[in-house]
Amino acid sequence: MKKILVLPGDGIGRDVCDAALPVFDLLQLPVELHFGDIGWECWRRGGDPVPEETWRQIERSDAVLLGAITSKGKLEAEQELIPELQGKGLKYVSPVIQLRQRLELFANVRPARHLTGARKPFHCVVIRENTEGLYAGMDRKGIPASMSDWVRHPNIDRSGPDEAAISVRLQTRFGLERLFRYAFDYARDNGLDRVTFADKPNVLRDSGQFAADIFHAIAAGYPGIGADIQNVDAVALWLVRRPESFGVIVAENMYGDILSDLAAGVMGGLGVAPSANVGNRVCYFEPVHGSAPAMAGKDKANPAAMFLSIALLLRHLGFDEAAARIDAAVSQTIRAGRALTYDLGGNAGTAEMARAILQALRRPQALKRASILCIGDELLNGSVVNSNAAEIGKRLSAAGYAVGLQLSSPDQLPAIRAALDQCLGQSDLVVVNGGLGPTSDDLTRDGVAAALGLPLHFDAGSMAHIEQRLTGFGLAVNPQNRRQAMFPEGAAILPNANGTAPGFALDWQDRRILVLPGPPRECLPMLDASLPPAPARQDAPARRWLLLGVIEADIADAVETCLRDAGQEASVSYLWRYPHVEVSIRHDDDGEPAWLDAVETLLRPHLVSRDGASAVSQLASALAGRAWLLDSGITGADLGGLLPAPAAGDADPVRIRIDASRKLAPPWQGVLSLSCQIDNGGLRNSYRLDVPHRGAEVADYVREFFAWSLLRSLNEAYSHTESEPA
């Protein structure tokens, strides 16, 4: 049984602990949680932010989970002590520094990976030396005489030694050797093929050369891992522009501090950034967002970093499968985009996002996302209608993919490369369409190869197909046709039975890329033949209502009030498809949700169907075998054409009278009042509806209202008005 000490600490540290700790109950691991005190309140009341009892608890634990710590300046720390402790000469030392130094936690590990967004996927980690460097604590005001022989500067002479301050960048062979060994071991154990030492050896020449010599000596023991030294400012630049080019970045204390926060920003912000502090004794794990006292208790903090820090902790304790499940649940929640805190662009609170992550753990989704990238200047300038995007989207949806992005790119290499990066960052499957012709402006193959860092190779078999195709139609083979037989290294060639240019497929970092020619009669059969099916989706249960006589704004607030009042998690969406509004509510709990009765009562007066079928589509079967008589005061809607042929010999036909307050003709303005009276089986039902007289499409509204009225009269399940004797 592993023992984990939880130290919630200050500010939002308590909020994210409360939100994320239920994950331990859900995972049912052989761990015990114990709780202790740390932070600002301990300092204020006891003069030590890490009480001795907490140290004793740490020594009895296998790992520590820390929420967040508040630290303040020297003067403020003294002023916030309780009166009995003020003036006692107590010195505030950050709990983070105390933990790192007393437990010899020499490495701060800050993983950064792509979660979502318009950039190429990446996975890198910043490993920062924790005990030395500029943060070693050798920082003072005033320069003593004993240091004056080497601490020299013209401004010291101008200011005087008492009006200067210095910090020492401490680096030792012992500290650097264990740091670099840990960095290379981490790269080896986590499948990363490169370690970059970020320093400033061109300026800090002696300490830089000292560290570089040690780095190269350690790197020699890891021949399968690339090793390089780069200036820290260059690393910062390329970490923003091309984070996928890095594996492990290792740095001294201050440089690592800066780079790790920069990596967190590239990843999506401090709200999704976990950390581990490791050494040879008890290690601690924490989100890096700080305590944010102004946000504490307001249900605003992002809990994702705490969940990901718990995953790091569990992996450290040997629970790799559980850690992977947490990572996947966080990714699934962020990619779904429905329950995100403000820092990720959403409006969910801490508790709501945490519940969504926990639910993703209970019900993991094998949802596969797809993007469509169509290439060609003609698509952007309007000279060609891009019908391919819609047809490809239909096929992807039918195969089980969620299409999340459609882009068009001009025939420009940088634009194609940037668009492909964007697609790769959001999708498991990317379909690239067009730009495989033989001319110099057909740059798709070049763009794909450049984006993936692959060379192009000539394929003789494809060239033979191209020659056979052209000569079979009496066409000459041009030297430029050779371009159509060039493919990125490792690509599988896709035959084109209806055209000259073959397509190709590539697998890259768990993603599939299909590249197809532009003509529809060529690309669509090729897509059908090569489209990999997506795994079956296990979506949470969903309920649907197709409504008439309302608009989204009429119904959304009332629906969401019903959901809030029930206190159950659910995801609601609205789709306006004239003349209907479709409401879909997806809920995570099995069984009948608590909000169902209230929502049913709210939506029933407007209900057309629960499966998306329009009233018009249901009318023929509902009236089959019945006689009817239609008296229509409306022209231009062809209502009789909606009805099946009346049955002969029915002595009691359904009698229908429908009227409108104005003609279905310009001017298109104001309100159109509709009424429908139906005599059926001795009962009379009357229905009325006012709709905007917005344009010629109002005839569709009239037809649907007519069919809807008939259905309600014929089927008691649709009836919601009082019936009166005919």
C-alpha positions in Angstrom: 0.0 0.0 0.0 1.5 3.3 -1.1 1.1 6.4 1.1 0.5 9.7 -0.5 0.6 12.9 1.5 -1.7 15.6 0.2 -0.8 19.2 1.1 -3.5 21.4 -0.4 -1.7 24.6 0.6 -3.0 28.0 -0.3 -5.5 29.7 -2.6 -6.7 27.7 -5.5 -4.5 24.8 -4.4 -7.4 23.7 -2.1 -9.9 24.2 -5.0 -8.1 22.0 -7.4 -7.3 19.3 -4.8 -11.0 19.1 -3.8 -12.0 18.8 -7.5 -9.4 16.2 -8.5 -8.9 13.9 -5.5 -12.0 11.8 -6.3 -9.9 10.3 -9.1 -8.3 8.1 -6.5 -11.6 6.6 -5.4 -12.5 6.1 -9.1 -9.3 4.3 -9.9 -9.4 2.0 -6.9 -5.6 1.8 -6.5 -3.8 0.4 -3.5 -2.9 3.9 -2.1 -3.7 5.7 1.1 -4.2 9.5 1.2 -3.1 11.4 4.2 -3.4 15.2 4.7 -1.1 17.8 6.1 -0.6 21.5 6.4 1.7 23.8 4.5 1.8 27.4 3.3 1.0 30.9 4.2 -1.4 30.3 7.0 1.2 28.1 8.7 3.7 31.0 8.4 1.3 33.5 9.7 0.3 31.6 12.8 3.4 29.5 13.5 6.3 31.3 11.9 7.2 28.4 9.7 5.4 27.6 6.4 6.4 24.0 6.7 5.6 22.8 10.3 7.7 20.1 11.8 4.7 17.7 11.9 4.5 18.1 8.1 8.1 17.1 7.8 7.4 14.0 9.9 4.5 13.2 7.6 6.6 13.6 4.5 9.2 11.1 5.9 6.4 8.5 6.4 5.1 9.0 2.8 6.0 7.5 -0.6 5.1 10.7 -2.5 3.7 14.2 -1.8 0.9 15.9 -3.8 1.0 19.7 -3.4 -1.8 22.1 -4.2 -0.3 25.5 -4.4 1.9 27.9 -2.3 1.6 31.6 -1.7 4.9 33.5 -1.3 5.3 37.2 -0.5 8.1 39.6 -0.1 10.3 40.1 2.9 8.5 43.1 4.4 5.0 41.7 3.7 5.9 38.4 5.2 6.9 40.1 8.5 3.8 42.2 8.6 1.4 39.3 8.1 2.8 37.3 11.1 0.5 37.3 14.1 1.5 40.1 16.6 3.2 37.6 19.0 5.6 36.5 16.3 6.5 39.9 14.8 9.9 41.3 15.6 11.3 37.8 16.5 13.7 37.7 13.6 11.8 35.0 11.8 12.8 34.6 8.2 10.3 33.4 5.6 11.7 30.7 3.2 9.4 29.4 0.5 8.1 25.9 1.2 9.0 25.0 -2.4 12.6 25.9 -1.8 12.6 24.1 1.6 11.1 20.9 0.1 13.6 20.9 -2.8 16.7 21.5 -0.7 15.8 19.4 2.4 14.7 16.5 0.3 17.4 17.0 -2.3 14.9 17.2 -5.2 17.5 18.1 -7.8 15.3 17.9 -10.9 12.1 19.8 -11.7 10.3 17.9 -14.5 7.8 19.9 -16.6 6.3 17.8 -19.5 4.6 19.8 -22.3 2.5 18.0 -24.9 0.0 19.0 -27.5 -3.5 18.8 -26.2 -5.5 20.6 -29.0 -5.2 23.5 -31.3 -3.9 24.7 -34.6 -0.4 23.5 -34.5 1.6 20.3 -35.2 1.5 17.8 -32.3 4.5 17.9 -30.0 5.8 16.2 -26.8 8.8 17.6 -25.0 9.9 18.1 -21.4 11.9 20.8 -19.7 14.1 19.5 -16.9 15.3 22.2 -14.6 18.1 21.9 -12.0 16.5 22.6 -8.7 19.2 23.2 -6.1 22.0 25.2 -7.8 22.2 28.0 -10.4 21.0 31.5 -9.8 18.4 30.2 -7.4 20.9 28.6 -5.0 20.2 31.4 -2.5 23.5 33.1 -2.8 21.9 36.5 -3.3 22.8 39.5 -1.3 22.8 43.3 -1.1 26.2 44.8 -0.7 29.6 43.5 -1.8 32.0 42.6 0.9 35.6 43.5 0.7 36.6 39.9 0.5 34.9 39.7 -3.0 36.1 43.0 -4.4 39.1 41.5 -6.2 36.8 39.7 -8.7 33.4 41.4 -8.4 34.4 44.5 -10.3 32.4 46.9 -12.5 32.5 50.6 -13.2 29.0 51.1 -11.8 30.1 49.6 -8.4 32.6 52.4 -8.2 29.9 54.9 -9.0 27.4 53.5 -6.6 29.6 52.2 -3.9 29.8 48.5 -2.7 26.9 49.0 -0.2 24.6 50.1 -3.0 25.0 47.1 -5.2 23.6 43.6 -5.1 24.9 40.3 -6.5 23.7 36.8 -7.2 26.0 33.8 -7.7 25.3 31.2 -10.4 26.5 28.1 -8.6 27.3 25.0 -10.7 29.1 22.0 -9.4 30.3 18.8 -11.1 28.2 16.7 -8.7 25.0 18.7 -9.4 25.5 18.8 -13.2 26.4 15.2 -13.6 23.3 13.9 -11.7 21.1 16.5 -13.7 22.4 15.4 -17.1 22.3 11.7 -16.3 18.7 12.1 -15.2 17.9 14.0 -18.4 19.3 11.3 -20.7 17.7 8.5 -18.6 14.3 10.3 -18.9 14.7 10.7 -22.7 15.5 6.9 -23.0 12.7 5.8 -20.7 10.1 8.0 -22.4 11.0 7.5 -26.1 12.5 10.9 -26.7 15.4 10.9 -29.1 17.1 14.2 -28.3 18.5 16.1 -25.2 19.2 19.8 -25.6 21.2 21.7 -23.0 19.9 25.3 -22.9 22.6 27.7 -21.6 24.5 30.8 -22.6 28.1 29.6 -23.1 28.9 32.4 -25.5 28.5 35.0 -22.7 29.0 33.0 -19.5 32.2 31.6 -20.9 33.9 29.9 -17.9 30.8 28.4 -16.2 29.3 27.7 -19.7 32.4 25.7 -20.8 32.5 23.9 -17.5 28.9 22.7 -17.9 29.4 21.9 -21.6 32.3 19.6 -20.9 30.3 17.7 -18.3 27.3 17.5 -20.7 29.3 16.1 -23.5 31.0 13.5 -21.2 27.6 12.3 -20.0 26.1 12.3 -23.5 28.8 10.0 -24.7 27.3 7.2 -22.5 24.0 7.5 -24.4 24.9 6.9 -28.1 21.3 6.4 -29.2 20.1 9.8 -28.1 21.0 13.0 -29.9 22.7 15.7 -27.8 23.3 19.4 -28.5 23.9 22.7 -26.7 22.0 25.8 -27.8 21.8 29.3 -26.5 18.8 29.7 -24.2 17.4 32.6 -26.2 17.4 30.5 -29.4 15.7 27.6 -27.5 13.0 30.0 -26.4 12.4 31.1 -30.0 12.2 27.6 -31.4 10.2 26.3 -28.5 7.5 28.8 -29.6 7.8 28.2 -33.3 8.6 24.5 -33.6 8.2 22.7 -30.2 8.0 19.4 -32.0 11.7 19.7 -32.8 12.6 19.2 -29.1 12.7 16.1 -26.9 14.3 16.9 -23.5 15.4 20.4 -22.7 17.7 20.5 -19.7 18.8 23.8 -18.1 20.1 25.4 -14.9 17.6 26.7 -12.4 16.6 30.2 -13.7 16.8 29.3 -17.4 14.8 26.2 -16.8 12.2 28.2 -14.8 11.7 30.6 -17.7 11.7 27.9 -20.4 9.3 25.6 -18.5 6.7 28.4 -18.2 7.2 29.2 -21.9 6.6 25.5 -22.7 3.4 25.6 -20.6 2.2 28.6 -22.6 2.8 26.7 -25.8 0.9 23.8 -24.4 -2.1 25.9 -23.5 -1.3 27.8 -20.3 -0.4 27.1 -16.7 -3.8 25.6 -16.1 -2.8 22.5 -18.0 0.9 22.3 -16.9 1.9 19.6 -14.3 5.2 19.2 -12.6 7.3 16.7 -10.7 10.2 17.4 -8.3 12.4 14.3 -8.1 15.4 13.2 -6.3 16.6 10.1 -4.4 14.1 10.4 -1.5 10.4 11.4 -1.3 9.3 13.3 -4.4 6.6 15.9 -4.7 4.2 16.7 -7.5 2.2 19.9 -8.1 0.4 21.9 -10.8 2.5 25.0 -11.6 -0.2 27.6 -11.8 0.4 29.1 -8.3 -2.1 29.9 -5.6 -3.9 32.8 -7.3 -5.5 34.1 -4.0 -7.9 36.4 -5.8 -9.5 33.3 -7.5 -9.6 31.1 -4.5 -13.1 29.7 -3.7 -14.6 31.2 -6.9 -14.9 27.9 -8.9 -12.7 29.3 -11.7 -9.4 27.5 -11.5 -8.5 24.9 -14.2 -8.2 21.5 -12.5 -6.5 19.8 -15.5 -2.9 20.6 -14.2 -3.8 18.9 -10.9 -5.1 15.8 -12.7 -2.0 15.6 -14.9 0.2 16.1 -11.8 -1.6 13.2 -10.2 -0.8 11.2 -13.3 2.9 12.0 -12.9 2.8 10.9 -9.3 1.1 7.6 -10.1 3.6 6.9 -12.9 6.4 7.6 -10.4 4.8 5.0 -8.0 4.5 2.4 -10.8 0.8 2.8 -11.7 1.5 3.4 -15.4 -1.9 2.2 -16.7 -3.8 4.5 -14.3 -1.6 7.4 -15.2 -2.2 6.9 -18.9 -6.0 6.8 -18.3 -5.9 10.1 -16.5 -3.8 11.6 -19.4 -6.3 10.3 -21.9 -9.3 11.6 -19.9 -7.9 15.1 -19.7 -7.1 15.1 -23.5 -10.6 13.8 -24.2 -12.2 16.5 -22.1 -10.2 19.3 -23.7 -10.7 18.0 -27.2 -14.5 17.7 -26.7 -14.5 21.4 -25.8 -17.8 21.3 -23.8 -16.7 21.7 -20.2 -13.6 24.0 -20.2 -12.7 26.7 -17.8 -12.2 30.3 -18.8 -8.5 30.0 -19.6 -9.2 27.4 -22.3 -12.0 29.5 -23.8 -14.9 27.9 -22.0 -17.3 29.0 -19.3 -17.3 25.9 -17.0 -16.2 26.1 -13.4 -13.6 24.1 -11.6 -16.1 21.5 -10.4 -17.8 21.1 -13.8 -14.6 20.5 -15.7 -13.4 18.1 -13.0 -16.6 16.1 -13.3 -16.2 16.0 -17.0 -12.6 14.6 -16.6 -13.9 12.0 -14.1 -16.7 11.0 -16.5 -14.2 10.6 -19.3 -12.3 8.2 -17.1 -15.5 6.2 -16.5 -16.6 6.3 -20.1 -13.5 6.7 -22.4 -14.4 7.6 -26.0 -12.6 6.2 -29.0 -13.7 9.2 -30.9 -11.7 9.8 -34.1 -11.5 13.3 -35.5 -10.9 14.2 -39.1 -9.9 17.3 -41.1 -10.3 18.1 -44.8 -7.7 20.2 -46.6 -8.6 21.2 -50.2 -5.8 22.9 -52.2 -6.1 25.2 -55.2 -6.3 28.9 -56.0 -9.5 28.3 -57.9 -11.3 27.2 -54.7 -10.5 30.5 -53.0 -11.2 32.9 -55.9 -14.6 31.3 -56.6 -13.9 30.0 -60.1 -14.5 26.5 -59.0 -17.1 25.4 -56.4 -15.6 23.2 -53.8 -18.1 20.3 -53.9 -15.4 17.9 -52.8 -15.3 19.1 -49.2 -18.9 18.4 -48.7 -18.7 14.9 -50.3 -15.6 14.0 -48.4 -17.2 15.2 -45.2 -20.2 13.0 -45.8 -18.0 9.9 -46.3 -15.9 10.6 -43.2 -19.0 11.1 -41.1 -20.5 7.8 -42.4 -17.3 6.0 -41.5 -17.5 7.2 -37.9 -15.2 10.2 -37.9 -16.1 13.5 -36.4 -15.1 16.2 -38.9 -13.8 19.1 -37.0 -12.1 21.2 -39.6 -12.3 22.1 -43.3 -9.7 24.3 -44.8 -8.8 25.6 -48.3 -5.3 26.6 -49.2 -3.8 28.4 -52.1 -1.2 26.8 -54.3 1.6 28.1 -52.1 4.1 26.0 -50.3 4.1 27.9 -47.0 0.3 28.1 -46.9 0.0 24.3 -47.6 2.5 23.5 -44.9 0.8 25.8 -42.3 -2.6 24.4 -43.1 -1.4 20.9 -42.8 0.2 21.7 -39.4 -3.2 23.1 -38.3 -5.0 19.9 -39.4 -2.5 17.6 -37.8 -2.9 19.4 -34.5 -6.6 18.6 -34.4 -7.2 15.4 -36.2 -6.5 11.7 -36.3 -7.2 11.6 -40.0 -6.4 14.3 -42.5 -7.7 14.1 -46.1 -5.7 16.4 -48.5 -7.4 17.0 -51.8 -6.1 18.5 -55.0 -2.7 19.9 -56.2 -1.3 16.6 -57.6 -1.0 17.7 -61.2 2.2 17.8 -63.2 2.8 21.6 -63.3 5.0 23.8 -61.2 2.0 25.2 -59.3 0.9 21.7 -58.1 2.7 21.8 -54.8 0.7 19.4 -52.6 3.2 16.6 -52.5 6.0 19.1 -51.8 4.0 20.7 -49.0 3.2 17.4 -47.3 6.8 16.3 -47.5 8.0 19.6 -46.1 5.5 19.6 -43.2 6.5 16.1 -42.2 10.2 16.6 -42.8 10.4 13.8 -45.4 12.3 13.7 -48.8 10.5 13.0 -52.0 11.3 9.8 -54.0 10.5 8.8 -57.5 8.4 5.6 -58.0 9.0 3.9 -61.4 5.8 1.8 -61.1 3.7 4.9 -60.8 5.4 6.5 -63.7 4.7 3.4 -65.8 1.0 3.8 -65.0 1.1 7.5 -65.9 2.7 6.7 -69.2 0.2 3.9 -70.0 -2.7 6.2 -69.1 -1.6 9.1 -71.3 -0.5 7.0 -74.3 -3.8 5.1 -74.1 -5.6 8.3 -74.9 -3.2 9.3 -77.6 -1.5 11.9 -75.4 2.2 12.7 -75.2 4.2 12.0 -72.0 5.7 15.3 -70.9 8.8 15.4 -68.7 6.7 17.3 -66.1 4.6 14.2 -65.6 7.5 12.8 -63.7 6.4 15.0 -60.8 3.3 12.9 -60.5 5.4 9.9 -59.7 7.1 11.6 -56.7 6.1 10.6 -53.2 7.2 11.4 -49.7 9.4 8.7 -48.2 7.5 5.9 -46.6 4.2 6.7 -48.4 1.8 4.0 -49.6 0.8 4.7 -53.1 -3.0 4.8 -53.8 -4.0 3.7 -57.4 -6.2 6.0 -59.4 -8.4 3.9 -61.7 -10.1 7.0 -63.2 -7.2 9.4 -63.7 -3.5 9.9 -64.2 -2.2 11.1 -60.8 -1.9 8.4 -58.0 -2.6 9.5 -54.5 -0.7 8.4 -51.4 -1.2 7.7 -47.7 1.2 8.3 -44.8 1.2 7.3 -41.1 2.7 9.9 -38.9 2.7 10.1 -35.1 -0.5 8.0 -34.7 -2.2 10.1 -37.5 -3.2 9.0 -41.0 -2.8 11.3 -44.0 -4.6 10.6 -47.2 -3.6 12.7 -50.2 -5.9 12.5 -53.2 -6.2 14.2 -56.6 -8.8 16.9 -57.2 -11.3 15.7 -59.7 -14.4 14.2 -57.9 -14.7 11.2 -60.2 -11.1 10.3 -59.2 -10.8 11.3 -55.5 -14.1 10.0 -54.2 -13.7 6.4 -55.3 -10.1 6.5 -54.1 -11.3 7.7 -50.7 -14.0 5.0 -50.5 -11.3 2.4 -51.2 -8.7 3.6 -48.7 -10.7 5.2 -45.8 -9.9 3.4 -42.6 -13.0 2.9 -40.4 -13.0 4.7 -37.1 -13.5 2.7 -33.9 -17.1 2.3 -32.8 -18.1 5.2 -30.7 -19.5 4.7 -27.2 -21.2 8.0 -26.9 -23.1 8.9 -23.8 -26.9 8.5 -24.2 -28.6 11.3 -26.1 -32.2 12.5 -26.4 -33.5 14.5 -29.3 -36.5 16.7 -29.9 -37.3 18.2 -33.3 -39.4 21.3 -32.7 -41.6 23.7 -34.7 -43.0 27.1 -33.7 -39.9 28.2 -31.7 -36.5 29.7 -32.3 -33.3 28.8 -30.4 -33.5 31.9 -28.3 -37.0 31.1 -27.2 -36.1 27.7 -25.8 -32.4 27.6 -24.8 -32.6 29.5 -21.5 -35.6 27.5 -20.3 -34.0 24.1 -21.3 -30.7 25.0 -19.5 -32.7 26.1 -16.4 -34.3 22.7 -16.3 -30.8 21.1 -16.4 -29.3 23.3 -13.7 -32.3 22.8 -11.4 -31.9 19.0 -11.7 -28.2 19.3 -10.7 -27.0 16.6 -13.2 -24.3 16.8 -15.8 -25.5 17.0 -19.4 -24.4 18.5 -22.7 -27.1 20.4 -24.7 -26.8 21.5 -28.3 -29.2 23.4 -30.6 -29.5 23.2 -34.4 -31.5 25.7 -36.4 -32.7 24.1 -39.7 -35.5 26.1 -41.1 -38.3 25.7 -40.1 -37.2 23.5 -37.2 -35.1 23.7 -34.1 -33.5 20.5 -33.0 -32.5 20.1 -29.3 -30.1 17.3 -28.4 -29.2 16.6 -24.8 -26.4 14.1 -24.0 -26.2 12.9 -20.5 -23.5 10.8 -18.9 -25.4 8.9 -16.3 -27.2 5.6 -17.1 -30.9 5.4 -16.5 -33.6 8.1 -16.8 -32.1 11.6 -16.0 -33.7 13.7 -13.3 -34.3 16.6 -15.7 -36.3 14.6 -18.2 -39.8 15.3 -17.0 -39.2 19.1 -16.8 -37.7 19.2 -20.3 -40.5 17.0 -21.7 -43.1 19.3 -20.3 -41.3 22.3 -21.7 -40.8 20.9 -25.3 -43.9 18.8 -25.8 -46.1 21.7 -27.2 -43.6 22.1 -30.0 -42.6 18.5 -30.7 -42.5 17.2 -34.2 -40.4 14.0 -33.7 -37.7 12.5 -31.5 -35.6 11.1 -34.3 -35.2 14.1 -36.6 -38.0 13.2 -39.0 -40.1 16.1 -40.2 -43.9 16.1 -40.1 -44.1 16.2 -43.9 -42.1 12.9 -44.1 -44.4 11.2 -41.6 -47.7 12.3 -43.2 -48.2 9.8 -45.9 -48.0 6.8 -43.6 -50.2 8.5 -41.0 -53.0 9.1 -43.5 -52.7 5.7 -45.3 -56.0 4.1 -45.7 -58.0 7.2 -44.8 -60.2 9.5 -46.9 -59.7 13.2 -46.6 -61.2 16.5 -47.8 -58.9 19.5 -48.0 -60.2 23.1 -48.1 -57.2 25.3 -48.5 -57.2 29.1 -48.4 -53.5 29.2 -49.2 -51.9 29.3 -52.7 -48.3 28.6 -53.5 -47.7 25.8 -51.0 -49.1 22.7 -52.9 -50.5 21.2 -49.7 -52.6 18.6 -51.5 -49.4 17.2 -53.0 -48.3 16.2 -49.5 -51.2 13.8 -49.0 -51.6 10.3 -50.2 -54.5 9.4 -52.5 -57.7 9.3 -50.4 -59.1 5.9 -49.6 -62.3 5.0 -51.4 -65.5 4.2 -49.5 -64.5 5.9 -46.2 -67.8 7.4 -45.0 -66.0 9.6 -42.4 -63.2 11.5 -44.1 -60.8 13.7 -42.3 -61.9 17.3 -43.1 -59.1 19.9 -43.2 -59.3 23.6 -43.4 -56.2 25.7 -43.5 -55.8 29.5 -43.9 -53.2 32.2 -43.8 -53.5 35.9 -42.9 -51.8 37.0 -46.1 -50.5 35.7 -49.4 -47.2 33.9 -49.7 -45.7 36.7 -51.8 -43.8 39.9 -51.5 -43.4 42.2 -49.6 -41.5 39.8 -47.3 -42.0 41.5 -44.0 -44.2 41.3 -40.9 -46.0 38.2 -39.5 -47.8 35.4 -41.3 -50.6 34.0 -39.1 -51.5 30.3 -39.9 -54.6 28.4 -38.7 -55.6 24.8 -39.3 -59.0 23.2 -38.3 -59.4 19.5 -38.5 -62.5 17.4 -38.0 -61.7 13.8 -37.3 -63.9 11.1 -35.8 -66.4 13.6 -34.4 -63.8 15.8 -32.8 -62.5 19.1 -33.9 -59.0 20.3 -33.3 -57.8 23.8 -34.0 -54.2 24.9 -34.3 -52.6 28.3 -34.8 -49.1 29.6 -35.3 -47.6 33.0 -36.1 -44.3 32.9 -38.1 -42.1 35.6 -39.7 -43.1 36.4 -43.3 -39.4 36.3 -44.2 -39.2 35.1 -47.8 -40.3 32.5 -50.4 -39.0 29.8 -48.0 -42.0 30.5 -45.7 -43.9 28.1 -48.0 -41.8 25.3 -46.3 -43.0 26.5 -42.9 -46.6 26.4 -44.1 -46.2 22.8 -45.4 -44.6 21.6 -42.2 -47.3 23.4 -40.0 -50.0 21.7 -42.2 -48.5 18.3 -41.8 -47.8 18.8 -38.1 -51.4 19.9 -37.4 -52.7 16.8 -39.1 -50.3 14.5 -37.2 -51.4 15.9 -33.9 -55.0 15.5 -34.7 -54.5 11.9 -35.9 -52.3 10.8 -33.1 -53.1 11.7 -29.5 -49.4 11.7 -28.7 -49.2 14.9 -30.7 -52.3 16.5 -29.4 -51.9 19.4 -26.9 -54.9 21.6 -27.5 -58.5 21.0 -26.2 -60.8 19.2 -28.6 -64.3 20.3 -29.1 -67.3 18.5 -30.8 -67.5 19.2 -34.5 
